Amino acid sequence: ATLRTELRCKCVQTYPEFIPIKQIANVELIPEGPHCPTVDVIANLKSGSLVCLNPEAKWVQIIINKILNGASSRR
Amino acid sequence: ATLRTELRCKCVQTYPEFIPIKQIANVELIPEGPHCPTVDVIANLKSGSLVCLNPEAKWVQIIINKILNGASSRR
């Protein structure tokens, strides 16, 4: 709930390279709003790093939909 | 980074009703993995509530893609 009180974008720049889905522990999406004119897409990597992803990058959109569809495996 | 150490699903049940995108402060996606056989989709509402969403619900997929595309407004 702390994010509600943030007054600006969390991401100042996005990671330029592809990140394999296997390295991603979770992804946080923060919609645009009064605090920020663009969506923030923040990936928490299994390595422990937090990286901002470019929401306009095709691979980012594909990875998010793969996560949603449980595409990493069994279904 | 705390999520990496969780050993089970975060969501035990999902919210059955539609939630307007305007009420969503952020959405967290946790891919399926050894800790959990399904993706966890957790919405942090502006009201302060945390709710689990059903990743298989069409409206959930639509809302996530709307957030990604910045569809709430200007772009």
Backbone of each chain as nested JSON, in Angstrom:
{
  "chains": [
    {"id": "A", "residues": [
      {"number": 1, "name": "ALA", "atoms": {"N": [0.825, -1.214, 0.0], "CA": [0.0, 0.0, 0.0], "C": [0.86, 1.265, 0.0]}},
      {"number": 2, "name": "THR", "atoms": {"N": [2.137, 1.088, 0.199], "CA": [3.016, 2.257, 0.211], "C": [3.071, 2.965, -1.141]}},
      {"number": 3, "name": "LEU", "atoms": {"N": [2.857, 2.17, -2.209], "CA": [2.993, 2.752, -3.535], "C": [1.984, 3.852, -3.816]}},
      {"number": 4, "name": "ARG", "atoms": {"N": [0.859, 3.784, -3.137], "CA": [-0.181, 4.779, -3.379], "C": [0.304, 6.177, -3.078]}},
      {"number": 5, "name": "THR", "atoms": {"N": [1.278, 6.259, -2.199], "CA": [1.693, 7.578, -1.774], "C": [2.881, 8.106, -2.582]}},
      {"number": 6, "name": "GLU", "atoms": {"N": [3.389, 7.291, -3.504], "CA": [4.511, 7.745, -4.319], "C": [4.033, 8.853, -5.249]}},
      {"number": 7, "name": "LEU", "atoms": {"N": [4.867, 9.863, -5.419], "CA": [4.43, 10.996, -6.219], "C": [5.12, 11.105, -7.562]}},
      {"number": 8, "name": "ARG", "atoms": {"N": [5.911, 10.114, -7.908], "CA": [6.521, 10.164, -9.234], "C": [6.753, 8.75, -9.762]}},
      {"number": 9, "name": "CYS", "atoms": {"N": [7.215, 8.69, -11.015], "CA": [7.48, 7.396, -11.629], "C": [8.531, 6.656, -10.795]}},
      {"number": 10, "name": "LYS", "atoms": {"N": [8.406, 5.346, -10.767], "CA": [9.436, 4.571, -10.081], "C": [10.615, 4.294, -11.019]}},
      {"number": 11, "name": "CYS", "atoms": {"N": [10.332, 4.193, -12.304], "CA": [11.385, 3.876, -13.272], "C": [11.893, 5.145, -13.941]}},
      {"number": 12, "name": "VAL", "atoms": {"N": [13.202, 5.336, -13.925], "CA": [13.752, 6.459, -14.673], "C": [14.321, 6.006, -16.013]}},
      {"number": 13, "name": "GLN", "atoms": {"N": [14.796, 4.76, -16.06], "CA": [15.182, 4.217, -17.355], "C": [14.891, 2.726, -17.356]}},
      {"number": 14, "name": "THR", "atoms": {"N": [14.833, 2.162, -18.563], "CA": [14.476, 0.743, -18.647], "C": [15.683, -0.076, -19.115]}},
      {"number": 15, "name": "TYR", "atoms": {"N": [15.66, -1.331, -18.716], "CA": [16.755, -2.237, -19.054], "C": [16.738, -2.518, -20.548]}},
      {"number": 16, "name": "PRO", "atoms": {"N": [17.859, -2.349, -21.224], "CA": [17.83, -2.422, -22.688], "C": [17.815, -3.831, -23.265]}},
      {"number": 17, "name": "GLU", "atoms": {"N": [18.155, -4.821, -22.438], "CA": [18.314, -6.163, -23.004], "C": [17.193, -7.113, -22.644]}},
      {"number": 18, "name": "PHE", "atoms": {"N": [17.082, -8.151, -23.414], "CA": [16.111, -9.211, -23.169], "C": [16.461, -9.944, -21.88]}},
      {"number": 19, "name": "ILE", "atoms": {"N": [15.435, -10.278, -21.123], "CA": [15.634, -11.071, -19.902], "C": [14.784, -12.337, -20.022]}},
      {"number": 20, "name": "PRO", "atoms": {"N": [15.409, -13.524, -19.927], "CA": [14.636, -14.761, -20.047], "C": [13.627, -14.869, -18.902]}},
      {"number": 21, "name": "ILE", "atoms": {"N": [12.472, -15.383, -19.232], "CA": [11.378, -15.5, -18.274], "C": [11.806, -16.295, -17.04]}},
      {"number": 22, "name": "LYS", "atoms": {"N": [12.684, -17.255, -17.242], "CA": [13.142, -18.096, -16.129], "C": [13.852, -17.298, -15.035]}},
      {"number": 23, "name": "GLN", "atoms": {"N": [14.378, -16.134, -15.421], "CA": [15.117, -15.339, -14.437], "C": [14.219, -14.419, -13.627]}},
      {"number": 24, "name": "ILE", "atoms": {"N": [12.922, -14.414, -13.973], "CA": [12.018, -13.445, -13.348], "C": [11.249, -14.064, -12.181]}},
      {"number": 25, "name": "ALA", "atoms": {"N": [11.418, -13.473, -11.01], "CA": [10.688, -13.953, -9.822], "C": [9.282, -13.374, -9.797]}},
      {"number": 26, "name": "ASN", "atoms": {"N": [9.143, -12.119, -10.124], "CA": [7.822, -11.52, -10.258], "C": [7.912, -10.211, -11.024]}},
      {"number": 27, "name": "VAL", "atoms": {"N": [6.76, -9.758, -11.504], "CA": [6.695, -8.513, -12.264], "C": [5.621, -7.641, -11.645]}},
      {"number": 28, "name": "GLU", "atoms": {"N": [5.94, -6.39, -11.446], "CA": [4.956, -5.453, -10.911], "C": [4.607, -4.437, -11.996]}},
      {"number": 29, "name": "LEU", "atoms": {"N": [3.314, -4.224, -12.177], "CA": [2.844, -3.231, -13.145], "C": [2.19, -2.095, -12.377]}},
      {"number": 30, "name": "ILE", "atoms": {"N": [2.639, -0.896, -12.612], "CA": [2.026, 0.265, -11.962], "C": [1.446, 1.144, -13.061]}},
      {"number": 31, "name": "PRO", "atoms": {"N": [0.104, 1.227, -13.124], "CA": [-0.505, 1.986, -14.211], "C": [-0.061, 3.446, -14.18]}},
      {"number": 32, "name": "GLU", "atoms": {"N": [-0.124, 4.073, -15.334], "CA": [0.12, 5.503, -15.376], "C": [-0.952, 6.201, -14.556]}},
      {"number": 33, "name": "GLY", "atoms": {"N": [-0.666, 7.41, -14.134], "CA": [-1.624, 8.149, -13.324], "C": [-1.05, 9.518, -13.02]}},
      {"number": 34, "name": "PRO", "atoms": {"N": [-1.649, 10.211, -12.085], "CA": [-1.173, 11.571, -11.775], "C": [0.296, 11.577, -11.346]}},
      {"number": 35, "name": "HIS", "atoms": {"N": [0.761, 10.443, -10.795], "CA": [2.133, 10.38, -10.291], "C": [3.15, 10.17, -11.403]}},
      {"number": 36, "name": "CYS", "atoms": {"N": [2.663, 9.698, -12.563], "CA": [3.609, 9.264, -13.604], "C": [2.863, 9.091, -14.931]}},
      {"number": 37, "name": "PRO", "atoms": {"N": [3.378, 9.656, -16.013], "CA": [2.657, 9.598, -17.288], "C": [2.786, 8.272, -18.037]}},
      {"number": 38, "name": "THR", "atoms": {"N": [3.658, 7.388, -17.554], "CA": [3.801, 6.094, -18.234], "C": [3.659, 4.955, -17.232]}},
      {"number": 39, "name": "VAL", "atoms": {"N": [3.333, 3.788, -17.756], "CA": [3.267, 2.617, -16.89], "C": [4.688, 2.231, -16.454]}},
      {"number": 40, "name": "ASP", "atoms": {"N": [4.819, 1.866, -15.185], "CA": [6.082, 1.322, -14.697], "C": [5.984, -0.198, -14.693]}},
      {"number": 41, "name": "VAL", "atoms": {"N": [6.941, -0.858, -15.309], "CA": [6.991, -2.323, -15.312], "C": [8.291, -2.724, -14.611]}},
      {"number": 42, "name": "ILE", "atoms": {"N": [8.168, -3.302, -13.434], "CA": [9.351, -3.59, -12.627], "C": [9.478, -5.097, -12.428]}},
      {"number": 43, "name": "ALA", "atoms": {"N": [10.577, -5.655, -12.904], "CA": [10.808, -7.084, -12.734], "C": [11.762, -7.306, -11.57]}},
      {"number": 44, "name": "ASN", "atoms": {"N": [11.346, -8.218, -10.705], "CA": [12.188, -8.637, -9.594], "C": [12.837, -9.943, -10.051]}},
      {"number": 45, "name": "LEU", "atoms": {"N": [14.134, -9.914, -10.282], "CA": [14.81, -11.11, -10.803], "C": [15.154, -12.09, -9.683]}},
      {"number": 46, "name": "LYS", "atoms": {"N": [15.301, -13.338, -10.07], "CA": [15.653, -14.35, -9.071], "C": [17.023, -14.076, -8.464]}},
      {"number": 47, "name": "SER", "atoms": {"N": [17.847, -13.35, -9.2], "CA": [19.165, -12.969, -8.684], "C": [19.043, -11.948, -7.56]}},
      {"number": 48, "name": "GLY", "atoms": {"N": [17.845, -11.365, -7.431], "CA": [17.657, -10.347, -6.406], "C": [17.625, -8.935, -6.966]}},
      {"number": 49, "name": "SER", "atoms": {"N": [17.992, -8.786, -8.246], "CA": [17.976, -7.451, -8.843], "C": [16.558, -7.013, -9.174]}},
      {"number": 50, "name": "LEU", "atoms": {"N": [16.341, -5.715, -9.09], "CA": [15.102, -5.122, -9.575], "C": [15.442, -4.369, -10.851]}},
      {"number": 51, "name": "VAL", "atoms": {"N": [14.725, -4.662, -11.944], "CA": [14.986, -3.927, -13.176], "C": [13.676, -3.405, -13.757]}},
      {"number": 52, "name": "CYS", "atoms": {"N": [13.736, -2.211, -14.302], "CA": [12.582, -1.643, -14.984], "C": [12.598, -2.109, -16.427]}},
      {"number": 53, "name": "LEU", "atoms": {"N": [11.441, -2.535, -16.91], "CA": [11.334, -3.0, -18.287], "C": [10.545, -1.986, -19.107]}},
      {"number": 54, "name": "ASN", "atoms": {"N": [10.805, -1.995, -20.402], "CA": [10.117, -1.077, -21.311], "C": [8.761, -1.656, -21.7]}},
      {"number": 55, "name": "PRO", "atoms": {"N": [7.671, -1.007, -21.272], "CA": [6.348, -1.562, -21.568], "C": [6.029, -1.572, -23.06]}},
      {"number": 56, "name": "GLU", "atoms": {"N": [6.786, -0.809, -23.835], "CA": [6.524, -0.777, -25.276], "C": [7.325, -1.831, -26.037]}},
      {"number": 57, "name": "ALA", "atoms": {"N": [8.239, -2.504, -25.357], "CA": [9.03, -3.54, -26.029], "C": [8.169, -4.785, -26.23]}},
      {"number": 58, "name": "LYS", "atoms": {"N": [8.216, -5.291, -27.432], "CA": [7.416, -6.464, -27.768], "C": [7.714, -7.642, -26.833]}},
      {"number": 59, "name": "TRP", "atoms": {"N": [8.993, -7.868, -26.541], "CA": [9.339, -9.033, -25.71], "C": [8.804, -8.886, -24.292]}},
      {"number": 60, "name": "VAL", "atoms": {"N": [8.694, -7.653, -23.842], "CA": [8.148, -7.434, -22.493], "C": [6.667, -7.812, -22.479]}},
      {"number": 61, "name": "GLN", "atoms": {"N": [5.954, -7.372, -23.503], "CA": [4.533, -7.707, -23.596], "C": [4.333, -9.216, -23.728]}},
      {"number": 62, "name": "ILE", "atoms": {"N": [5.209, -9.838, -24.499], "CA": [5.094, -11.294, -24.69], "C": [5.368, -12.026, -23.381]}},
      {"number": 63, "name": "ILE", "atoms": {"N": [6.398, -11.615, -22.675], "CA": [6.74, -12.283, -21.414], "C": [5.625, -12.14, -20.389]}},
      {"number": 64, "name": "ILE", "atoms": {"N": [5.042, -10.965, -20.32], "CA": [3.967, -10.759, -19.344], "C": [2.771, -11.646, -19.688]}},
      {"number": 65, "name": "ASN", "atoms": {"N": [2.465, -11.746, -20.954], "CA": [1.353, -12.623, -21.33], "C": [1.703, -14.099, -21.15]}},
      {"number": 66, "name": "LYS", "atoms": {"N": [2.959, -14.43, -21.319], "CA": [3.374, -15.812, -21.052], "C": [3.234, -16.138, -19.575]}},
      {"number": 67, "name": "ILE", "atoms": {"N": [3.62, -15.205, -18.736], "CA": [3.472, -15.422, -17.293], "C": [1.989, -15.613, -16.961]}},
      {"number": 68, "name": "LEU", "atoms": {"N": [1.173, -14.742, -17.513], "CA": [-0.283, -14.811, -17.259], "C": [-0.876, -16.137, -17.699]}},
      {"number": 69, "name": "ASN", "atoms": {"N": [-0.373, -16.643, -18.801], "CA": [-0.912, -17.884, -19.333], "C": [-0.218, -19.115, -18.777]}},
      {"number": 70, "name": "GLY", "atoms": {"N": [0.662, -18.906, -17.835], "CA": [1.369, -20.037, -17.235], "C": [2.18, -20.789, -18.266]}},
      {"number": 71, "name": "ALA", "atoms": {"N": [2.706, -20.033, -19.221], "CA": [3.33, -20.665, -20.375], "C": [4.677, -21.283, -20.073]}},
      {"number": 72, "name": "SER", "atoms": {"N": [5.186, -21.065, -18.872], "CA": [6.504, -21.632, -18.589], "C": [6.444, -23.155, -18.527]}},
      {"number": 73, "name": "SER", "atoms": {"N": [5.208, -23.699, -18.471], "CA": [5.192, -25.164, -18.368], "C": [3.856, -25.858, -18.558]}},
      {"number": 74, "name": "ARG", "atoms": {"N": [3.385, -26.403, -17.504], "CA": [2.476, -27.544, -17.47], "C": [1.069, -27.395, -18.024]}},
      {"number": 75, "name": "ARG", "atoms": {"N": [0.597, -26.151, -18.222], "CA": [-0.803, -26.087, -18.631], "C": [-0.955, -25.963, -20.134]}}
    ]},
    {"id": "B", "residues": [
      {"number": 1, "name": "ALA", "atoms": {"N": [12.518, -8.654, -2.871], "CA": [13.345, -9.863, -2.92], "C": [12.862, -10.926, -1.933]}},
      {"number": 2, "name": "THR", "atoms": {"N": [11.972, -10.544, -1.049], "CA": [11.467, -11.519, -0.083], "C": [10.68, -12.635, -0.751]}},
      {"number": 3, "name": "LEU", "atoms": {"N": [10.058, -12.307, -1.887], "CA": [9.205, -13.293, -2.532], "C": [9.961, -14.538, -2.975]}},
      {"number": 4, "name": "ARG", "atoms": {"N": [11.214, -14.393, -3.236], "CA": [11.99, -15.54, -3.702], "C": [11.995, -16.67, -2.688]}},
      {"number": 5, "name": "THR", "atoms": {"N": [11.819, -16.32, -1.457], "CA": [11.938, -17.347, -0.436], "C": [10.587, -17.962, -0.053]}},
      {"number": 6, "name": "GLU", "atoms": {"N": [9.503, -17.457, -0.653], "CA": [8.19, -18.034, -0.357], "C": [8.132, -19.447, -0.929]}},
      {"number": 7, "name": "LEU", "atoms": {"N": [7.518, -20.345, -0.181], "CA": [7.5, -21.724, -0.627], "C": [6.14, -22.217, -1.083]}},
      {"number": 8, "name": "ARG", "atoms": {"N": [5.177, -21.319, -1.177], "CA": [3.878, -21.738, -1.705], "C": [3.193, -20.582, -2.41]}},
      {"number": 9, "name": "CYS", "atoms": {"N": [2.049, -20.9, -3.013], "CA": [1.284, -19.874, -3.714], "C": [0.906, -18.766, -2.737]}},
      {"number": 10, "name": "LYS", "atoms": {"N": [0.842, -17.551, -3.231], "CA": [0.373, -16.45, -2.389], "C": [-1.156, -16.382, -2.391]}},
      {"number": 11, "name": "CYS", "atoms": {"N": [-1.754, -16.781, -3.498], "CA": [-3.21, -16.683, -3.614], "C": [-3.853, -18.035, -3.308]}},
      {"number": 12, "name": "VAL", "atoms": {"N": [-4.818, -18.033, -2.398], "CA": [-5.553, -19.274, -2.176], "C": [-6.899, -19.243, -2.898]}},
      {"number": 13, "name": "GLN", "atoms": {"N": [-7.451, -18.037, -3.049], "CA": [-8.632, -17.933, -3.901], "C": [-8.607, -16.595, -4.615]}},
      {"number": 14, "name": "THR", "atoms": {"N": [-9.403, -16.494, -5.677], "CA": [-9.379, -15.262, -6.459], "C": [-10.7, -14.515, -6.314]}},
      {"number": 15, "name": "TYR", "atoms": {"N": [-10.604, -13.205, -6.486], "CA": [-11.771, -12.337, -6.346], "C": [-12.723, -12.607, -7.504]}},
      {"number": 16, "name": "PRO", "atoms": {"N": [-14.011, -12.851, -7.198], "CA": [-14.912, -13.303, -8.259], "C": [-15.469, -12.195, -9.151]}},
      {"number": 17, "name": "GLU", "atoms": {"N": [-15.322, -10.938, -8.709], "CA": [-15.976, -9.869, -9.466], "C": [-14.999, -9.018, -10.262]}},
      {"number": 18, "name": "PHE", "atoms": {"N": [-15.567, -8.324, -11.213], "CA": [-14.799, -7.378, -12.024], "C": [-14.332, -6.202, -11.168]}},
      {"number": 19, "name": "ILE", "atoms": {"N": [-13.112, -5.755, -11.403], "CA": [-12.594, -4.57, -10.709], "C": [-12.194, -3.547, -11.77]}},
      {"number": 20, "name": "PRO", "atoms": {"N": [-12.755, -2.332, -11.708], "CA": [-12.395, -1.319, -12.713], "C": [-10.916, -0.944, -12.612]}},
      {"number": 21, "name": "ILE", "atoms": {"N": [-10.32, -0.727, -13.741], "CA": [-8.891, -0.439, -13.811], "C": [-8.53, 0.79, -12.97]}},
      {"number": 22, "name": "LYS", "atoms": {"N": [-9.469, 1.719, -12.867], "CA": [-9.225, 2.953, -12.1], "C": [-8.966, 2.688, -10.622]}},
      {"number": 23, "name": "GLN", "atoms": {"N": [-9.46, 1.554, -10.158], "CA": [-9.296, 1.246, -8.735], "C": [-7.97, 0.551, -8.43]}},
      {"number": 24, "name": "ILE", "atoms": {"N": [-7.217, 0.271, -9.484], "CA": [-6.003, -0.527, -9.292], "C": [-4.76, 0.347, -9.176]}},
      {"number": 25, "name": "ALA", "atoms": {"N": [-4.063, 0.221, -8.057], "CA": [-2.826, 0.985, -7.864], "C": [-1.651, 0.287, -8.532]}},
      {"number": 26, "name": "ASN", "atoms": {"N": [-1.597, -1.027, -8.406], "CA": [-0.591, -1.793, -9.126], "C": [-0.973, -3.264, -9.136]}},
      {"number": 27, "name": "VAL", "atoms": {"N": [-0.329, -3.995, -10.054], "CA": [-0.598, -5.425, -10.181], "C": [0.73, -6.155, -10.128]}},
      {"number": 28, "name": "GLU", "atoms": {"N": [0.775, -7.213, -9.356], "CA": [1.987, -8.022, -9.27], "C": [1.708, -9.39, -9.9]}},
      {"number": 29, "name": "LEU", "atoms": {"N": [2.598, -9.821, -10.761], "CA": [2.482, -11.143, -11.385], "C": [3.623, -12.014, -10.873]}},
      {"number": 30, "name": "ILE", "atoms": {"N": [3.27, -13.149, -10.315], "CA": [4.298, -14.078, -9.852], "C": [4.173, -15.351, -10.679]}},
      {"number": 31, "name": "PRO", "atoms": {"N": [5.155, -15.625, -11.543], "CA": [5.043, -16.792, -12.422], "C": [4.92, -18.077, -11.607]}},
      {"number": 32, "name": "GLU", "atoms": {"N": [4.292, -19.06, -12.219], "CA": [4.283, -20.375, -11.6], "C": [5.714, -20.876, -11.476]}},
      {"number": 33, "name": "GLY", "atoms": {"N": [5.916, -21.829, -10.587], "CA": [7.257, -22.348, -10.38], "C": [7.189, -23.435, -9.333]}},
      {"number": 34, "name": "PRO", "atoms": {"N": [8.339, -23.837, -8.837], "CA": [8.361, -24.923, -7.847], "C": [7.499, -24.595, -6.621]}},
      {"number": 35, "name": "HIS", "atoms": {"N": [7.341, -23.308, -6.33], "CA": [6.593, -22.899, -5.135], "C": [5.091, -22.963, -5.348]}},
      {"number": 36, "name": "CYS", "atoms": {"N": [4.663, -22.972, -6.618], "CA": [3.228, -22.799, -6.895], "C": [2.931, -23.196, -8.34]}},
      {"number": 37, "name": "PRO", "atoms": {"N": [1.925, -24.036, -8.565], "CA": [1.666, -24.519, -9.926], "C": [0.912, -23.531, -10.82]}},
      {"number": 38, "name": "THR", "atoms": {"N": [0.458, -22.413, -10.24], "CA": [-0.26, -21.435, -11.062], "C": [0.351, -20.051, -10.866]}},
      {"number": 39, "name": "VAL", "atoms": {"N": [0.108, -19.188, -11.83], "CA": [0.559, -17.805, -11.678], "C": [-0.304, -17.121, -10.616]}},
      {"number": 40, "name": "ASP", "atoms": {"N": [0.335, -16.327, -9.776], "CA": [-0.397, -15.486, -8.828], "C": [-0.503, -14.084, -9.431]}},
      {"number": 41, "name": "VAL", "atoms": {"N": [-1.717, -13.561, -9.469], "CA": [-1.946, -12.195, -9.949], "C": [-2.545, -11.415, -8.784]}},
      {"number": 42, "name": "ILE", "atoms": {"N": [-1.78, -10.49, -8.258], "CA": [-2.211, -9.781, -7.053], "C": [-2.37, -8.302, -7.363]}},
      {"number": 43, "name": "ALA", "atoms": {"N": [-3.6, -7.802, -7.183], "CA": [-3.855, -6.378, -7.421], "C": [-3.866, -5.652, -6.082]}},
      {"number": 44, "name": "ASN", "atoms": {"N": [-3.133, -4.556, -6.064], "CA": [-3.122, -3.671, -4.906], "C": [-4.077, -2.54, -5.262]}},
      {"number": 45, "name": "LEU", "atoms": {"N": [-5.211, -2.479, -4.592], "CA": [-6.207, -1.464, -4.943], "C": [-5.885, -0.128, -4.284]}},
      {"number": 46, "name": "LYS", "atoms": {"N": [-6.417, 0.936, -4.895], "CA": [-6.181, 2.27, -4.329], "C": [-6.8, 2.39, -2.946]}},
      {"number": 47, "name": "SER", "atoms": {"N": [-7.8, 1.57, -2.685], "CA": [-8.427, 1.554, -1.359], "C": [-7.498, 0.974, -0.301]}},
      {"number": 48, "name": "GLY", "atoms": {"N": [-6.417, 0.333, -0.77], "CA": [-5.497, -0.282, 0.173], "C": [-5.651, -1.796, 0.249]}},
      {"number": 49, "name": "SER", "atoms": {"N": [-6.72, -2.324, -0.335], "CA": [-6.907, -3.773, -0.302], "C": [-5.98, -4.48, -1.28]}},
      {"number": 50, "name": "LEU", "atoms": {"N": [-5.601, -5.683, -0.923], "CA": [-4.881, -6.565, -1.832], "C": [-5.848, -7.66, -2.247]}},
      {"number": 51, "name": "VAL", "atoms": {"N": [-6.024, -7.865, -3.542], "CA": [-6.901, -8.947, -3.981], "C": [-6.194, -9.797, -5.022]}},
      {"number": 52, "name": "CYS", "atoms": {"N": [-6.449, -11.087, -4.951], "CA": [-5.917, -12.0, -5.951], "C": [-6.896, -12.072, -7.115]}},
      {"number": 53, "name": "LEU", "atoms": {"N": [-6.379, -11.996, -8.326], "CA": [-7.227, -12.059, -9.512], "C": [-7.0, -13.389, -10.222]}},
      {"number": 54, "name": "ASN", "atoms": {"N": [-8.02, -13.801, -10.944], "CA": [-7.945, -15.063, -11.683], "C": [-7.233, -14.852, -13.022]}},
      {"number": 55, "name": "PRO", "atoms": {"N": [-6.048, -15.42, -13.196], "CA": [-5.292, -15.181, -14.436], "C": [-6.001, -15.733, -15.671]}},
      {"number": 56, "name": "GLU", "atoms": {"N": [-6.96, -16.619, -15.449], "CA": [-7.671, -17.185, -16.597], "C": [-8.904, -16.37, -16.983]}},
      {"number": 57, "name": "ALA", "atoms": {"N": [-9.253, -15.391, -16.17], "CA": [-10.417, -14.554, -16.493], "C": [-10.058, -13.589, -17.618]}},
      {"number": 58, "name": "LYS", "atoms": {"N": [-10.916, -13.522, -18.6], "CA": [-10.673, -12.66, -19.756], "C": [-10.456, -11.2, -19.329]}},
      {"number": 59, "name": "TRP", "atoms": {"N": [-11.288, -10.72, -18.397], "CA": [-11.179, -9.297, -18.001], "C": [-9.851, -9.003, -17.311]}},
      {"number": 60, "name": "VAL", "atoms": {"N": [-9.307, -10.005, -16.641], "CA": [-8.014, -9.812, -15.97], "C": [-6.918, -9.652, -17.03]}},
      {"number": 61, "name": "GLN", "atoms": {"N": [-6.978, -10.516, -18.049], "CA": [-5.996, -10.425, -19.13], "C": [-6.121, -9.09, -19.87]}},
      {"number": 62, "name": "ILE", "atoms": {"N": [-7.369, -8.663, -20.057], "CA": [-7.598, -7.396, -20.767], "C": [-7.062, -6.216, -19.949]}},
      {"number": 63, "name": "ILE", "atoms": {"N": [-7.351, -6.23, -18.656], "CA": [-6.906, -5.121, -17.806], "C": [-5.385, -5.046, -17.744]}},
      {"number": 64, "name": "ILE", "atoms": {"N": [-4.75, -6.183, -17.66], "CA": [-3.284, -6.171, -17.589], "C": [-2.692, -5.619, -18.886]}},
      {"number": 65, "name": "ASN", "atoms": {"N": [-3.283, -6.003, -20.004], "CA": [-2.779, -5.466, -21.267], "C": [-3.119, -3.99, -21.442]}},
      {"number": 66, "name": "LYS", "atoms": {"N": [-4.242, -3.576, -20.861], "CA": [-4.568, -2.144, -20.897], "C": [-3.555, -1.349, -20.083]}},
      {"number": 67, "name": "ILE", "atoms": {"N": [-3.204, -1.878, -18.927], "CA": [-2.205, -1.195, -18.098], "C": [-0.882, -1.102, -18.869]}},
      {"number": 68, "name": "LEU", "atoms": {"N": [-0.488, -2.207, -19.478], "CA": [0.767, -2.249, -20.241], "C": [0.785, -1.245, -21.381]}},
      {"number": 69, "name": "ASN", "atoms": {"N": [-0.365, -1.094, -22.01], "CA": [-0.448, -0.199, -23.156], "C": [-0.763, 1.235, -22.757]}},
      {"number": 70, "name": "GLY", "atoms": {"N": [-0.829, 1.474, -21.459], "CA": [-1.127, 2.834, -21.008], "C": [-2.487, 3.289, -21.479]}},
      {"number": 71, "name": "ALA", "atoms": {"N": [-3.409, 2.34, -21.569], "CA": [-4.691, 2.614, -22.215], "C": [-5.609, 3.493, -21.393]}},
      {"number": 72, "name": "SER", "atoms": {"N": [-5.22, 3.781, -20.153], "CA": [-6.116, 4.596, -19.353], "C": [-6.195, 6.023, -19.882]}},
      {"number": 73, "name": "SER", "atoms": {"N": [-5.286, 6.389, -20.795], "CA": [-5.349, 7.781, -21.235], "C": [-4.554, 8.151, -22.472]}},
      {"number": 74, "name": "ARG", "atoms": {"N": [-3.566, 8.944, -22.224], "CA": [-2.973, 9.849, -23.202], "C": [-2.232, 9.306, -24.4]}},
      {"number": 75, "name": "ARG", "atoms": {"N": [-1.817, 8.036, -24.348], "CA": [-0.986, 7.597, -25.456], "C": [-1.772, 6.917, -26.561]}}
    ]}
  ]
}
